Structures are given as C-alpha cells and as structure tokens.
Amino acid sequence: MQAPVLPTCVMIYKKNVSPGIDVTAMKVLFHSKDFASIDGAGLGFNNRRPGAAAWHYQGRVQHRQWQGTYQCHWEGPQLLWTVQGDERLFALAAALKARGLQVEVRQDSEV
C-alpha cells in the first residue's frame, strides 16, 4: 500500500499598503570615511565578509528597529554603502542623517 500524497501548502506574505507602492524593496545609500565610524555607531551593521569583487564587502544589518543586507565598496577615499530592506530602513536613514551623513533613499526598482 502506498502512502497518501499530501497537498502542498504555499503561504504568501502580503502587506496592506497603498496600491502601486512596493514597500519590500527599499535602498539606502550613503558614504562614510571608514568601517569603524559605521560599525561602532550602534546601527546594527555586522557580519562583514568579502564580496565577489576586490575591495567589495557585504553583510547584514540587524537592529531592533530595522534590518536588511548591505554591500559596500571603496569609491575613492570613501566607502559607498548600499543597504537593502523594507520600509523600516527609513528609520536607519534618519539615524544616519542624525550622525551628519548624506543619505539617499530609493525604491529598489530605481537603482
């Protein structure tokens, strides 16, 4: 006797948002002079590891108010950081601006 075939269950997570706005795809871009000024700021940047290209790095952002992933690379004398995540990254952008950094927020489709 064969075991019965169980149906596959697929769950889709859906948020209630305004039509046409994809809140799960935000990017925050900013420059810093070094790793220490960001890593030591208590913003949740951690698990930095080498990226695919030379002088490129990637990691996670884990904070109680926001989370996401980041990539950074040297652009001249400064690091260019790109953080990807959901709408909670607006709080990260505000924290970075409060520290005097120039911050740009974009939807993922714009980049």
C-alpha positions in Angstrom: 0.0 0.0 0.0 1.3 3.5 -0.9 1.4 6.4 1.4 -1.1 9.1 0.6 0.1 12.1 -1.3 -0.4 15.2 0.8 -1.2 18.5 -0.8 1.5 21.2 -0.9 0.7 24.3 1.1 2.1 27.6 -0.1 1.8 30.7 2.1 2.2 34.1 0.7 3.0 37.0 2.9 1.2 40.1 1.9 1.1 43.6 3.5 -1.7 46.1 3.3 -0.2 49.1 1.5 -1.2 51.7 -0.9 -1.6 50.4 -4.5 1.5 50.7 -6.6 3.9 51.1 -3.7 6.3 48.2 -3.2 7.4 48.6 0.4 9.6 45.5 0.5 12.2 46.9 -1.9 14.0 50.0 -0.4 17.6 51.0 -0.7 19.6 53.4 1.5 22.8 54.8 0.0 25.4 56.7 1.9 29.2 57.4 2.1 31.5 57.0 5.1 35.2 57.6 5.7 35.9 54.2 7.2 34.3 51.0 8.6 34.8 52.0 12.2 32.5 55.0 12.0 29.6 52.8 11.0 30.4 49.6 12.8 30.9 51.4 16.1 27.8 53.6 15.8 25.3 51.0 17.2 23.3 50.9 13.9 23.4 47.1 13.6 25.9 46.6 10.8 27.6 43.2 11.3 28.8 40.0 9.7 31.0 41.8 7.2 32.7 39.5 4.7 34.5 39.9 1.4 32.3 40.3 -1.7 32.7 38.9 -5.2 35.0 41.6 -6.4 38.1 43.0 -4.9 37.6 45.6 -2.2 33.8 44.9 -2.0 32.2 43.7 1.2 28.7 42.5 2.2 26.9 41.8 5.4 23.8 42.1 7.5 22.1 45.0 9.3 20.3 43.7 12.4 18.8 46.3 14.7 15.6 46.2 16.8 14.1 48.9 14.6 15.3 47.8 11.1 17.0 45.0 9.3 18.4 44.3 5.9 21.5 43.4 4.0 24.3 45.7 2.9 27.1 45.9 0.3 29.9 48.4 0.4 33.0 49.2 -1.6 35.7 51.8 -1.8 34.9 54.7 -4.1 38.0 56.9 -3.9 38.8 57.8 -0.3 35.3 56.9 0.9 33.1 53.8 1.3 29.8 53.7 -0.6 27.3 51.7 1.4 24.1 50.3 -0.1 21.6 48.8 2.3 18.6 46.8 1.1 15.5 46.0 3.1 11.9 47.0 3.7 10.2 50.3 4.7 11.9 50.1 8.2 15.0 51.4 6.5 13.6 54.9 6.7 14.4 54.8 10.4 18.0 53.8 9.5 18.2 56.7 7.1 17.0 59.1 9.9 19.7 57.7 12.3 22.4 58.1 9.6 21.3 61.7 8.9 21.3 62.4 12.7 25.0 61.5 12.6 25.7 64.0 9.9 25.9 61.7 6.9 24.5 62.5 3.4 21.8 59.8 2.8 19.8 58.9 -0.2 16.7 56.6 -0.1 15.4 54.9 -3.2 13.0 52.2 -4.2 14.9 49.1 -5.4 13.4 49.5 -8.9 15.0 52.9 -9.3 18.6 51.6 -8.9 
